[in-house]
Structures are given as structure tokens and as C-alpha cells.
Amino acid sequence: MEGKLRNPKHGITGPLSAAKPTEIDIQFTKALEEELHKHNLYEDESMSQKRQSVLGRLTDLVNEWISETLEKKSGGSLLLHRKGHVFTFGSYRLGVHGKGADCDTLCVGPRGVTRDDFFSTMLEKLQNHPLVTDIQVRRLRRKENATVSITCKVFHSSV
């Protein structure tokens, strides 16, 4: 890669700037890293792998729910687009989360699967799942199509 600027990723997203750090930037970075290590705020590799495993399990659970929902609604005629996506956002997505931090996720499903479906059958699926504990539900309805939120405090406690 000689002659090309290499931009490493320290998280899921790329850097805001590819400019080289100044000497003062380097000093501040070292001081900050020392302080973070001193307070044991970095997540270790096993916890990072656990997060990835949980996100994979959540994606599988969402896709299972989408298939079941579309099967019930269509009697099996809706065979295409039976998959959804689970996107991360917030501190995890930016790669700036700390040890034990939450992992914000957004579920996006195909047409035919509604918010009402999510808050009935998916919520029930989560509540009955053996790896989900301490679930909180908040429905935020400021407008007809407002965003909604479910908080699973613990999805999986051991891998």
C-alpha cells in the first residue's frame, strides 16, 4: 500500500479526519488512554465478541419473527422479502462505547410487518425468550407515525 493513505477503523465507522495528529494531540491522547485504563473502562475482546454474538442472535430472532408474521398474514403467499435488518447506532456504532454499555439497535422489516405487529407479537417473543430479562417498553406517540422504543436491559448474560 505504498503511496496510499491508510485509514484504519477504530470501531465500526471510519475516521472523521485523515490528518496526522499534532504533538499536542498525541500527548492528550496518551493522557486520556492512561486515565481510561486506570479506571478499567475499556471493553476486553471477549466482551466485544459477546456483543457480536448477541447482535447475531437478535438478528436471527427478528428474522424468525418476520417470517412467522408474514406467514400468518399471507398464508404463505409472501415468500419474498422475509428478512429484516438490525442496525446499531449510538456509542456502539461510533466505536466509543465503554465496558458494560448498552448497544442501541434499530429493527427494520419488510412491508407487511407493522409497528403494531412489533409491539404485539415481537414483544411477546422477546418477553418469552429465555435469554431476555428485565424488559421495559416505552411507546412514544407524539405523532401518528412516531418512533417507538423497547429496552431490553439484558438480552444474554453468558456466551
Kinemage of the C-alpha trace (Angstrom):
@kinemage 1
@onewidth
@group {chain A} dominant
@subgroup {mainchain}
@vectorlist {calphas} color= white
{ca met a 1} P 0.000 0.000 0.000
{ca glu a 2} L 2.934 2.270 -0.570
{ca gly a 3} L 1.977 5.797 -1.586
{ca lys a 4} L -1.639 5.463 -0.386
{ca leu a 5} L -3.020 6.915 2.819
{ca arg a 6} L -4.334 4.131 5.005
{ca asn a 7} L -7.310 4.969 7.254
{ca pro a 8} L -7.722 2.335 9.959
{ca lys a 9} L -11.090 1.886 11.647
{ca his a 10} L -11.263 2.041 15.420
{ca gly a 11} L -14.868 0.960 15.725
{ca ile a 12} L -17.481 0.416 13.107
{ca thr a 13} L -17.227 3.779 11.336
{ca gly a 14} L -14.250 5.402 9.675
{ca pro a 15} L -12.337 8.441 10.966
{ca leu a 16} L -13.664 11.996 10.852
{ca ser a 17} L -10.296 13.212 9.609
{ca ala a 18} L -7.291 11.612 7.945
{ca ala a 19} L -4.964 14.444 9.013
{ca lys a 20} L -1.884 13.437 11.009
{ca pro a 21} L -2.092 14.277 14.734
{ca thr a 22} L -0.117 17.157 16.130
{ca glu a 23} L 2.310 16.675 19.011
{ca ile a 24} L -0.242 18.094 21.471
{ca asp a 25} L -2.885 15.679 20.079
{ca ile a 26} L -0.527 12.777 20.810
{ca gln a 27} L 0.130 13.975 24.356
{ca phe a 28} L -3.569 14.422 25.105
{ca thr a 29} L -4.384 11.033 23.612
{ca lys a 30} L -1.781 9.282 25.777
{ca ala a 31} L -3.048 11.039 28.903
{ca leu a 32} L -6.654 10.130 28.089
{ca glu a 33} L -5.811 6.482 27.379
{ca glu a 34} L -3.866 6.203 30.643
{ca glu a 35} L -6.827 7.591 32.561
{ca leu a 36} L -9.293 5.252 30.831
{ca his a 37} L -7.073 2.227 31.546
{ca lys a 38} L -6.615 3.323 35.149
{ca his a 39} L -10.406 3.261 35.621
{ca asn a 40} L -10.800 -0.049 33.723
{ca leu a 41} L -13.148 1.465 31.144
{ca tyr a 42} L -12.033 -0.457 28.062
{ca glu a 43} L -14.051 -3.441 26.920
{ca asp a 44} L -11.985 -6.606 26.519
{ca glu a 45} L -12.009 -8.805 23.423
{ca ser a 46} L -14.302 -11.450 24.962
{ca met a 47} L -16.970 -8.827 25.691
{ca ser a 48} L -16.677 -7.476 22.143
{ca gln a 49} L -17.192 -10.998 20.788
{ca lys a 50} L -20.158 -11.466 23.119
{ca arg a 51} L -21.765 -8.275 21.772
{ca gln a 52} L -21.308 -9.535 18.206
{ca ser a 53} L -22.838 -12.881 19.177
{ca val a 54} L -25.826 -11.203 20.820
{ca leu a 55} L -26.385 -8.975 17.776
{ca gly a 56} L -26.319 -12.083 15.584
{ca arg a 57} L -28.831 -13.833 17.829
{ca leu a 58} L -31.058 -10.749 17.833
{ca thr a 59} L -30.937 -10.593 14.030
{ca asp a 60} L -31.891 -14.287 13.846
{ca leu a 61} L -34.765 -13.706 16.282
{ca val a 62} L -36.025 -10.705 14.281
{ca asn a 63} L -35.895 -12.660 11.012
{ca glu a 64} L -37.679 -15.618 12.589
{ca trp a 65} L -40.398 -13.260 13.833
{ca ile a 66} L -40.719 -11.575 10.414
{ca ser a 67} L -41.155 -14.947 8.691
{ca glu a 68} L -43.771 -16.034 11.229
{ca thr a 69} L -45.643 -12.730 10.940
{ca leu a 70} L -45.716 -12.754 7.131
{ca glu a 71} L -46.693 -16.441 7.099
{ca lys a 72} L -49.706 -15.713 9.334
{ca lys a 73} L -50.733 -12.653 7.346
{ca ser a 74} L -50.398 -14.144 3.877
{ca gly a 75} L -50.957 -17.838 4.399
{ca gly a 76} L -47.556 -18.488 2.859
{ca ser a 77} L -48.035 -16.412 -0.297
{ca leu a 78} L -45.482 -13.751 0.701
{ca leu a 79} L -42.296 -15.695 0.114
{ca leu a 80} L -40.050 -12.807 -0.904
{ca his a 81} L -38.541 -10.222 1.406
{ca arg a 82} L -38.823 -12.251 4.586
{ca lys a 83} L -35.723 -10.761 6.108
{ca gly a 84} L -35.181 -7.693 8.190
{ca his a 85} L -32.130 -5.825 9.342
{ca val a 86} L -30.848 -4.940 12.774
{ca phe a 87} L -28.799 -1.743 12.682
{ca thr a 88} L -26.670 -0.422 15.505
{ca phe a 89} L -26.372 3.265 16.343
{ca gly a 90} L -25.163 5.471 19.155
{ca ser a 91} L -21.910 4.977 21.033
{ca tyr a 92} L -21.510 1.338 19.918
{ca arg a 93} L -21.843 2.237 16.252
{ca leu a 94} L -19.318 5.046 16.689
{ca gly a 95} L -16.886 2.732 18.484
{ca val a 96} L -16.811 4.905 21.612
{ca his a 97} L -18.795 2.693 23.978
{ca gly a 98} L -17.389 1.693 27.324
{ca lys a 99} L -17.286 -1.520 29.263
{ca gly a 100} L -20.830 -2.683 30.079
{ca ala a 101} L -22.504 -0.005 27.929
{ca asp a 102} L -25.767 -0.653 26.156
{ca cys a 103} L -25.975 -1.374 22.448
{ca asp a 104} L -28.650 0.674 20.684
{ca thr a 105} L -30.324 -1.181 17.832
{ca leu a 106} L -32.962 -0.444 15.229
{ca cys a 107} L -35.061 -3.185 13.614
{ca val a 108} L -36.154 -2.603 10.032
{ca gly a 109} L -38.557 -5.047 8.451
{ca pro a 110} L -40.188 -5.512 5.058
{ca arg a 111} L -43.583 -4.226 4.018
{ca gly a 112} L -46.355 -6.174 5.582
{ca val a 113} L -44.786 -6.064 9.041
{ca thr a 114} L -46.053 -3.137 11.080
{ca arg a 115} L -45.238 -1.360 14.321
{ca asp a 116} L -48.398 -2.873 15.757
{ca asp a 117} L -47.040 -6.336 14.856
{ca phe a 118} L -43.783 -5.428 16.545
{ca phe a 119} L -45.460 -4.291 19.744
{ca ser a 120} L -47.659 -7.356 19.915
{ca thr a 121} L -46.012 -10.499 18.556
{ca met a 122} L -42.339 -9.422 18.638
{ca leu a 123} L -42.720 -8.008 22.122
{ca glu a 124} L -44.305 -11.293 23.215
{ca lys a 125} L -41.466 -13.224 21.551
{ca leu a 126} L -38.897 -11.140 23.455
{ca gln a 127} L -40.750 -11.451 26.755
{ca asn a 128} L -40.905 -15.243 26.413
{ca his a 129} L -37.326 -15.673 25.210
{ca pro a 130} L -35.140 -17.387 27.852
{ca leu a 131} L -32.166 -15.095 27.174
{ca val a 132} L -34.119 -11.842 27.638
{ca thr a 133} L -34.546 -10.476 31.139
{ca asp a 134} L -35.635 -7.167 32.626
{ca ile a 135} L -37.524 -5.823 29.600
{ca gln a 136} L -39.001 -2.320 29.600
{ca val a 137} L -41.396 -0.979 26.994
{ca arg a 138} L -41.997 2.653 26.189
{ca arg a 139} L -44.298 3.743 23.401
{ca leu a 140} L -43.574 7.266 22.332
{ca arg a 141} L -46.512 8.607 20.344
{ca arg a 142} L -46.169 12.307 19.683
{ca lys a 143} L -47.493 11.920 16.141
{ca glu a 144} L -49.300 9.238 14.213
{ca asn a 145} L -46.058 7.669 12.933
{ca ala a 146} L -43.728 8.497 15.819
{ca thr a 147} L -40.743 6.356 16.600
{ca val a 148} L -41.120 3.656 19.235
{ca ser a 149} L -38.794 2.111 21.731
{ca ile a 150} L -38.278 -1.160 23.592
{ca thr a 151} L -35.486 -1.552 26.087
{ca cys a 152} L -34.078 -4.997 26.892
{ca lys a 153} L -31.740 -4.407 29.772
{ca val a 154} L -30.244 -7.876 29.480
{ca phe a 155} L -30.586 -9.934 26.314
{ca his a 156} L -27.981 -12.570 27.065
{ca ser a 157} L -25.941 -12.944 30.204
{ca ser a 158} L -23.433 -15.591 29.185
{ca val a 159} L -21.968 -16.960 25.979
